[in-house]
Amino acid sequence: MDVRILKIAENQPEMVEIRCHGVSEQVQEIAAFVKSRQGHLTGVFENRQYEIPVTDIYYIESVDNRVFLYSGRRVYETKQRLYELEDMLREKYFLRVSKSILLNLLKVQAIRPAAGGRFTAILKNGEEVVISRKYVPELKKALKGGVSL
């Protein structure tokens, strides 16, 4: 399969076009991946509201009934509940890895075992997130499903 990237003017809408002889499983996976990288979440930082691209979020954490979006540069607070975000982001490679954390699997650099059947995810920005023992089987299932780290 040949891949071409064309640079367009700023005033033109960006678009991904797939030309194929038939809609194979590989083509469906490529389309699903592109769709998964779209979208924004609303977050507040220093009393200002921002639209944060889903692709910029490393993980989402609930602390004391408040929900935070961790990007590479800032931590935003959102009004949405963790379970709402989990439902919204399931198709975007986010996975619950503990009672209070949703992890963007595409921001994971490595995973290593930790004590007590837990794992630690090392993120591309150097942060580490603990994966609770209860959620390890779901993580393994997601990784077998094709998310490469």
C-alpha positions, 0 to 999 in steps of 0.5 A, spaced: 500 500 500 502 506 497 502 512 502 502 519 500 502 526 504 500 532 501 501 539 504 495 544 503 493 551 504 491 553 511 484 555 509 482 548 506 479 543 510 484 537 512 482 530 510 484 523 510 482 519 503 483 511 503 483 509 496 482 501 495 480 495 491 476 493 497 474 494 504 479 489 508 480 489 515 486 493 514 483 498 511 477 498 516 483 498 522 486 504 518 479 508 518 478 507 525 485 509 527 484 516 524 477 517 527 480 515 534 484 521 533 479 526 532 475 530 538 476 535 543 475 535 551 473 542 555 478 543 560 479 549 565 486 552 567 487 558 571 480 560 570 480 560 563 476 555 558 480 551 553 478 546 548 484 540 548 485 535 543 484 528 545 491 527 542 494 531 547 491 528 553 496 523 557 491 521 562 485 523 566 484 522 573 479 523 578 481 526 585 476 528 591 470 528 586 474 533 581 476 530 574 483 533 571 486 532 564 493 531 564 496 534 557 504 534 556 504 541 558 498 543 563 493 540 567 486 542 566 480 541 570 473 538 567 466 538 569 465 531 566 465 525 570 470 519 569 465 514 567 462 519 562 469 520 559 470 513 559 464 511 555 466 517 550 473 515 549 473 508 549 474 508 541 480 513 542 485 508 545 483 510 552 483 505 558 481 505 565 487 502 569 485 504 576 479 506 580 481 513 578 485 513 572 483 513 564 490 512 560 491 514 553 494 508 551 498 511 545 502 516 550 505 510 553 512 508 552 513 502 556 510 498 561 513 494 566 511 489 572 510 492 579 509 489 586 503 485 587 501 484 580 500 491 578 504 494 572 507 501 571 506 505 565 511 509 563 509 515 559 512 519 553 513 525 557 516 521 563 511 520 568 509 514 571 502 511 572 500 505 576 496 500 573 492 496 578 491 489 578 484 489 577 485 492 570 491 488 568 487 483 564 483 489 560 490 492 559 493 485 556 486 484 552 487 492 549 494 491 547 493 484 544 488 488 540 493 492 536 495 498 540 503 498 539 507 501 544 
